[in-house]
């Protein structure tokens, strides 16, 4: 396992991170014995970064991860996330503090290395099912960041991050605020816009080189959805990606399955699967701190860890990808 700096935090984290989310179901619905075996295997292979959230099983992922790390007496870098509800707008700072403290109780920890905002960030609040906040709600007076800072002052959290989902302009505003240490970036072979140039009118949401912008501010970057909710795996039906609303606009699961067929040329030589190609592609970006992968079993852990230090895609492969992004996946310049 190779390790990379988490921006300017001083932390060194494994370039393969253990994603404890809903898609892979392991840390939410598997048996305790299966979860214990997986976390133990990950630690043995050098994974030291674990990312969870209240939203994963409504706290189950946090509870299970905390229990296992305590049982194994593991030294790990732990990141979790809070998701605020619409009623929080009357007191964002206090709601933030309450949500973080509840997460610490579930994790059975007095301190978490990275605390992140899980809500989307948009130009205007969205009061609907996926409640979003504005950049002002987050970094303005009485906002989320003030709650994070108070918790840091009390020794309960170390560093601040946010999920890079929502309106790119609002996400860029959070980066430009200089208040955050980490962003979770949606970045994969099918939508590389967070870290690669794409044409105007690109068929999926254009994140406007968000990774580069964050790195220029000294932030760490955790790549999310590297496997496109399972579309970039040998068994896409196991990915759980067919939800009615995609995580990122324009990345509907059915469309991503079609796009994935067009990148299968990457399989060959020492790249045995789309999974390997996808993870190695993300690791080519030097600004990336870690690639978060959701695991369903220990075989998945072995496959992901094998990508660490394995090298990136060839120049010819990257040239073919850029043609795909510009033409088949692209739009008008």
C-alpha positions in Angstrom: 0.0 0.0 0.0 1.2 3.5 -0.8 0.2 6.6 1.2 -0.5 10.2 0.2 -0.8 13.4 2.1 -4.3 14.5 2.9 -3.7 18.1 1.7 -2.0 20.2 4.3 -3.5 18.4 7.3 -0.3 16.5 8.1 -2.1 13.2 7.8 -0.8 10.4 5.5 -3.6 8.2 4.3 -3.7 5.0 2.2 -4.4 5.8 -1.4 -7.2 3.1 -1.3 -9.8 4.1 1.2 -12.5 1.9 2.8 -15.9 3.3 1.8 -18.5 2.2 4.3 -21.5 3.3 2.2 -24.8 1.8 1.2 -24.0 0.7 -2.3 -21.6 -2.2 -1.3 -23.9 -3.0 1.7 -21.1 -4.6 3.7 -21.0 -2.2 6.6 -24.8 -1.8 6.7 -26.3 -5.2 6.1 -23.7 -7.9 6.2 -23.2 -10.1 9.3 -20.9 -8.8 12.0 -18.5 -11.6 11.3 -18.3 -10.6 7.6 -17.7 -7.0 8.6 -15.0 -7.9 11.1 -13.2 -10.1 8.6 -13.3 -7.3 5.9 -12.0 -4.6 8.2 -9.3 -6.8 9.6 -8.2 -7.7 6.0 -8.2 -4.1 5.0 -6.0 -3.2 7.9 -3.6 -6.1 7.2 -3.2 -4.8 3.6 -2.4 -1.3 4.8 -5.7 0.6 4.4 -5.8 3.2 7.2 -8.6 5.5 6.0 -12.2 4.7 6.7 -15.1 6.9 5.5 -18.6 6.5 6.9 -21.7 8.6 7.5 -25.0 8.7 9.4 -26.8 8.4 6.1 -25.3 4.9 5.5 -28.0 2.7 7.1 -29.2 5.6 9.3 -26.3 5.2 11.6 -25.7 1.5 11.2 -22.5 1.9 9.3 -21.0 4.2 12.0 -22.1 1.9 14.8 -20.6 -1.2 13.1 -17.4 0.5 12.1 -16.8 2.0 15.5 -17.5 -1.3 17.3 -15.1 -3.2 15.0 -12.3 -0.7 15.2 -12.5 -0.8 18.9 -12.5 -4.6 19.0 -9.4 -4.7 16.8 -7.8 -1.8 18.7 -7.0 -0.4 15.3 -5.2 2.8 14.7 -7.0 4.3 11.8 -7.9 7.7 10.3 -11.7 7.9 10.5 -13.9 10.3 8.6 -17.7 10.6 9.0 -20.4 12.9 7.6 -23.5 14.7 8.8 -26.6 15.4 6.8 -28.8 18.2 8.1 -32.6 18.3 7.7 -34.7 21.3 6.6 -35.6 22.2 10.2 -31.8 22.9 10.8 -32.0 26.2 9.0 -33.2 28.0 12.1 -30.0 27.1 13.9 -27.4 25.7 11.5 -24.5 25.9 14.0 -26.3 24.2 16.8 -27.8 21.5 14.5 -24.3 20.8 13.2 -22.9 20.4 16.7 -25.7 18.1 17.7 -25.3 15.9 14.6 -21.6 15.5 15.0 -21.9 14.6 18.7 -24.5 12.0 17.8 -22.2 10.5 15.3 -19.4 10.3 17.8 -21.6 8.4 20.1 -22.5 5.9 17.4 -18.8 5.5 16.6 -18.0 5.2 20.3 -15.2 7.7 19.8 -14.3 11.0 21.5 -12.7 12.3 18.4 -13.0 11.9 14.6 -10.1 12.9 12.3 -12.3 14.3 9.5 -15.9 15.6 9.8 -17.7 16.3 6.5 -21.0 17.9 5.4 -23.0 15.4 3.4 -25.7 17.7 2.1 -25.5 18.9 -1.5 -24.4 22.5 -1.8 -26.4 24.6 -4.3 -26.9 28.2 -5.4 -30.3 28.2 -3.7 -31.6 25.9 -1.0 -33.5 22.9 -2.1 -36.1 22.0 0.5 -37.1 18.8 -1.2 -36.2 15.1 -0.6 -32.5 15.8 -1.0 -32.3 18.9 1.1 -29.4 21.2 0.0 -27.7 24.1 1.6 -26.1 27.2 0.0 -22.5 28.2 0.3 -23.6 31.0 2.6 -25.4 28.5 4.9 -22.1 26.6 5.2 -19.5 29.3 5.6 -21.5 32.3 6.5 -22.2 33.6 10.1 -23.9 31.0 12.2 -23.4 28.4 9.6 -22.1 24.8 9.5 -18.4 25.8 9.6 -18.9 27.6 12.9 -20.2 24.4 14.4 -17.2 22.5 13.0 -14.8 25.0 14.5 -16.4 24.9 17.9 -16.1 21.1 17.9 -12.5 21.4 16.9 -11.8 23.8 19.7 -13.3 21.2 22.1 -11.0 18.5 20.7 -13.8 16.5 19.1 -12.9 16.8 15.4 -9.7 17.4 13.5 -10.3 18.6 10.0 -13.3 19.7 7.9 -14.6 18.4 4.6 -17.6 18.3 2.3 -19.2 16.1 -0.3 -18.6 17.7 -3.7 -22.1 17.3 -5.0 -24.6 20.0 -6.0 -24.0 23.1 -8.2 -20.4 23.3 -9.3 -20.4 27.1 -8.8 -21.5 26.7 -5.2 -18.9 23.9 -4.6 -16.2 26.1 -6.0 -17.3 28.9 -3.6 -16.7 26.5 -0.7 -13.3 25.6 -1.9 -12.4 29.3 -2.5 -13.5 30.1 1.1 -10.3 28.4 2.4 -12.2 26.9 5.3 -12.0 23.3 4.3 -9.3 20.6 4.3 -10.9 18.0 2.2 -13.5 17.6 -0.6 -15.0 14.4 -1.9 -14.9 14.6 -5.7 -17.1 12.7 -8.1 -14.5 11.4 -10.5 -14.4 8.4 -12.8 -13.8 7.1 -16.3 -17.3 8.1 -17.4 -17.4 11.6 -15.9 -13.8 12.8 -15.4 -14.8 16.5 -15.4 -13.6 17.1 -11.8 -10.1 16.4 -12.9 -9.9 16.5 -16.7 -11.0 19.0 -19.4 -14.3 18.1 -21.1 -16.0 19.9 -23.9 -18.8 22.4 -23.5 -22.1 20.6 -23.3 -20.5 17.4 -21.9 -23.2 14.8 -21.4 -22.8 14.6 -17.6 -22.5 17.4 -15.0 -19.3 19.4 -15.6 -17.5 19.9 -12.2 -15.1 22.3 -13.7 -11.8 20.7 -12.6 -12.9 20.9 -9.0 -10.0 18.6 -8.0 -7.4 21.0 -9.3 -9.1 24.0 -7.7 -9.1 22.3 -4.3 -5.5 21.1 -4.6 -4.5 24.7 -5.3 -6.0 25.6 -2.0 -4.0 22.9 -0.2 -7.0 20.6 0.2 -7.0 16.9 0.2 -9.2 15.0 -2.3 -11.1 11.8 -1.7 -12.5 10.3 -4.9 -16.0 9.0 -4.7 -18.0 6.9 -7.2 -14.9 5.7 -8.9 -16.8 2.6 -10.0 -19.9 4.6 -11.1 -22.2 2.8 -8.6 -21.1 -0.6 -10.1 -21.2 0.2 -13.8 -17.5 -0.1 -13.9 -17.3 -3.6 -12.4 -17.4 -7.2 -13.7 -20.9 -7.6 -12.3 -22.8 -4.3 -12.6 -26.0 -5.8 -11.3 -24.3 -6.1 -7.9 -23.5 -2.4 -7.6 -26.9 -1.1 -6.4 -26.6 1.8 -8.7 -30.0 1.6 -10.3 -31.6 4.2 -8.0 -34.3 6.4 -9.5 -32.2 9.6 -8.9 -28.5 9.5 -9.8 -26.0 10.9 -7.4 -24.7 13.2 -10.0 -26.9 14.7 -12.8 -26.4 13.1 -16.2 -24.8 10.0 -14.7 -28.0 7.9 -14.7 -27.1 4.3 -14.1 -28.5 3.0 -17.4 -26.5 5.7 -19.3 -23.4 4.8 -17.4 -23.8 1.1 -18.3 -23.8 2.1 -22.0 -20.8 4.3 -21.5 -19.0 1.6 -19.6 -19.2 -0.7 -22.7 -17.2 1.9 -24.6 -14.3 1.9 -22.2 -13.8 -1.9 -22.1 -10.9 -1.5 -24.5 -8.9 -0.6 -21.3 -8.9 -4.3 -20.2 -5.7 -6.0 -21.3 -2.2 -6.6 -20.3 -1.9 -6.2 -16.6 -5.3 -4.6 -16.3 -7.6 -7.5 -15.8 -10.9 -5.7 -15.2 -12.8 -2.5 -15.6 -12.6 -2.1 -11.8 -8.8 -2.1 -12.0 -8.8 0.3 -14.9 -11.1 2.7 -13.0 -9.1 2.7 -9.8 -5.8 3.1 -11.6 -7.2 5.9 -13.7 -8.2 7.8 -10.5 -4.8 7.2 -8.9 -3.1 8.8 -11.9 -4.2 12.1 -10.7 -1.4 13.2 -8.3 -3.7 15.7 -6.5 -5.9 12.8 -5.3 -5.3 11.8 -1.7 -7.4 8.6 -1.6 -9.8 6.7 -3.8 -12.8 5.5 -1.8 -14.0 2.0 -2.8 -17.0 0.3 -1.4 -16.4 -3.4 -0.7 -18.8 -6.3 -0.5 -16.2 -8.9 0.5 -12.5 -9.5 1.0 -11.9 -10.4 -2.6 -12.9 -6.8 -3.6 -10.5 -5.4 -1.0 -7.6 -7.5 -2.5 -8.5 -6.3 -6.0 -8.6 -2.7 -5.1 -5.4 -2.8 -3.0 -3.6 -4.4 -5.9 -4.1 -1.1 -7.8 -1.9 0.8 -5.4 1.5 1.3 -7.0 0.5 -0.7 -10.1 0.9 2.3 -12.4 -1.6 4.2 -14.5 -3.1 3.8 -18.0 -1.0 4.1 -21.0 -0.7 7.2 -23.1 -2.5 5.5 -26.0 -5.3 4.5 -23.6 -5.6 8.1 -22.3 -5.7 9.4 -25.9 -8.6 7.1 -26.7 -10.4 8.1 -23.5 -10.1 11.8 -24.4 -11.6 11.1 -27.8 -14.5 9.4 -26.1 -15.0 12.3 -23.7 -14.9 14.8 -26.5 -17.1 12.9 -28.9 -19.2 10.0 -27.6 -19.6 11.5 -24.1 -19.1 15.1 -25.2 -20.9 18.1 -26.6 -20.1 21.3 -28.4 -17.0 23.3 -27.7 
